[in-house]
């Protein structure tokens, strides 16, 4: 079934957990209409002046594409910082080379369509803060605390003995 979200239905809202400097607005009309895509995730975004869209990050298992609809912003990637503007398409591949962050350096909002592939899960990494977030749950970890797969598994026989007594 085709679903249409009219421009007049846009309802930009701030995310309740955002902090100063990261006050990105997301159009909630998709959620109001009950649209819940299975593989292609999308959001209309509005980046106010002098705000960042998110912490500098990349996705391990998702590709992302921004279509700038109005305004302009500065884009940070592993190659450096460039200005993007209305009509530009920004593609971010999965992995470190697709790391990105937008900053609205202007006095006008920057509006863009954010499209993301979604296979049911993703791992998002934040190089500046050494964090990893598991998606869709949102659990956040420090990536520098990686441990061996068998860490804590040395007494498995004791656990089996306890379970067999029950």
matplotlib code that plots the C-alpha trace (Angstrom):
import matplotlib.pyplot as plt

x = [0.0, 1.3, 1.6, 1.9, 3.2, 2.3, 4.7, 1.9, 1.9, 5.5, 5.8, 9.4, 10.2, 13.4, 14.6, 14.0, 17.5, 19.5, 22.0, 22.9, 24.8, 23.0, 19.4, 18.5, 14.8, 13.0, 9.7, 7.3, 4.6, 6.0, 5.4, 2.0, 0.9, 2.2, 4.8, 7.4, 9.7, 11.3, 14.5, 14.6, 14.6, 14.0, 13.5, 13.0, 15.5, 15.9, 19.2, 18.9, 21.7, 24.9, 23.9, 25.4, 23.1, 24.9, 28.2, 30.8, 30.0, 29.8, 27.6, 29.0, 26.0, 24.0, 24.5, 23.1, 22.2, 21.3, 19.5, 19.8, 16.4, 17.1, 19.9, 23.5, 25.8, 29.4, 30.0, 32.8, 34.2, 37.5, 38.7, 38.0, 35.3, 33.3, 30.3, 27.1, 24.0, 20.5, 20.3, 23.4, 23.3, 25.6, 26.3, 27.9, 29.0, 29.1, 32.4, 35.0, 35.3, 31.6, 32.0, 30.1, 28.8, 26.9, 27.2, 24.9, 27.4, 24.7, 21.9, 19.1, 17.9, 19.2, 16.5, 17.4, 16.0, 17.9, 17.7, 19.3, 19.4, 18.3, 18.7, 17.2, 20.4, 23.4, 26.5, 27.3, 30.8, 31.9, 35.6, 35.8, 34.5, 35.4, 31.8, 29.8, 26.0, 23.9, 20.9, 17.9, 18.3, 20.5, 22.9, 26.1, 29.6, 33.2, 34.9, 38.3, 37.2, 37.1, 37.7, 38.4, 35.4, 36.1, 36.6, 34.7, 34.0, 36.8, 34.5, 31.8, 32.0, 30.9, 27.9, 26.9, 27.2, 25.0, 22.3, 22.4, 21.6, 18.4]
y = [0.0, 3.5, 6.0, 9.7, 12.1, 15.6, 18.5, 20.3, 17.4, 17.8, 17.9, 18.6, 17.7, 17.6, 14.3, 14.3, 13.0, 15.5, 17.9, 21.5, 21.6, 18.5, 19.8, 18.0, 18.0, 15.0, 15.0, 12.8, 12.5, 9.1, 7.8, 9.5, 7.6, 4.3, 3.9, 1.4, 0.3, -3.1, -2.6, 1.1, 3.5, 7.2, 10.5, 14.1, 16.2, 19.9, 21.0, 24.4, 27.0, 26.3, 22.7, 19.3, 16.5, 13.8, 12.8, 11.9, 8.2, 5.4, 2.3, -1.1, -2.7, 0.2, 2.6, 6.1, 8.8, 12.4, 14.6, 18.3, 19.9, 23.4, 25.4, 24.3, 22.8, 21.7, 18.0, 16.2, 12.9, 11.1, 13.3, 16.5, 19.2, 20.4, 22.6, 20.9, 22.7, 22.3, 19.6, 17.8, 14.0, 12.7, 8.9, 7.2, 3.6, 1.1, 1.1, 3.6, 5.3, 6.3, 8.2, 11.5, 14.5, 17.6, 21.1, 23.9, 26.8, 29.2, 31.3, 29.3, 25.7, 22.9, 20.5, 17.0, 13.6, 10.9, 7.4, 4.3, 0.7, -1.6, -5.3, -5.6, -4.5, -2.3, -1.4, 2.4, 3.5, 6.9, 7.4, 10.7, 9.2, 5.5, 4.4, 1.6, 1.6, -1.5, -0.7, -1.0, -1.4, 1.6, -0.1, 1.9, 0.6, 1.8, 0.1, 0.2, -2.4, -5.3, -8.7, -12.2, -14.3, -16.9, -14.3, -15.5, -19.0, -20.9, -22.4, -23.7, -27.2, -25.6, -24.0, -27.3, -29.1, -26.5, -26.8, -30.6, -30.6, -28.5]
z = [0.0, -0.9, 1.9, 1.4, 3.9, 2.8, 3.4, 5.2, 7.7, 8.9, 12.6, 13.5, 17.1, 19.1, 20.5, 24.3, 25.1, 23.0, 24.7, 23.7, 20.5, 19.2, 18.8, 15.6, 14.8, 13.4, 11.5, 13.5, 10.8, 9.8, 13.3, 13.5, 10.4, 11.8, 9.1, 10.3, 7.5, 7.6, 5.5, 4.4, 7.3, 6.6, 8.4, 7.5, 9.5, 10.3, 11.6, 13.3, 13.0, 15.0, 15.9, 15.1, 13.7, 15.8, 17.2, 14.5, 13.7, 11.2, 10.8, 10.5, 8.8, 7.3, 4.4, 4.8, 2.3, 2.9, 0.3, 1.3, 0.6, 1.8, 3.4, 3.8, 6.3, 6.9, 6.5, 8.4, 6.9, 7.2, 4.3, 6.2, 6.1, 3.1, 2.6, 1.3, 0.0, -1.4, -4.0, -2.8, -2.2, 0.5, 0.5, 3.5, 3.0, 5.8, 7.8, 8.9, 5.5, 5.8, 9.1, 9.1, 11.0, 9.9, 11.5, 10.5, 10.2, 8.8, 10.3, 8.5, 9.2, 7.0, 6.0, 4.6, 4.0, 5.8, 4.3, 5.9, 5.0, 7.9, 8.2, 11.7, 13.6, 13.3, 15.3, 15.3, 16.3, 17.5, 17.0, 18.9, 22.2, 21.7, 22.0, 20.3, 20.3, 19.4, 17.3, 17.7, 21.5, 22.0, 24.5, 24.6, 25.4, 25.4, 22.5, 24.2, 26.7, 24.3, 25.9, 24.8, 23.8, 26.5, 29.3, 32.4, 31.0, 32.8, 35.5, 33.1, 34.8, 38.1, 36.5, 35.0, 38.3, 40.0, 37.2, 37.3, 41.1, 40.6]

ax = plt.figure().add_subplot(projection="3d")
ax.plot(x, y, z, "-o")
ax.set_aspect("equal")
plt.show()
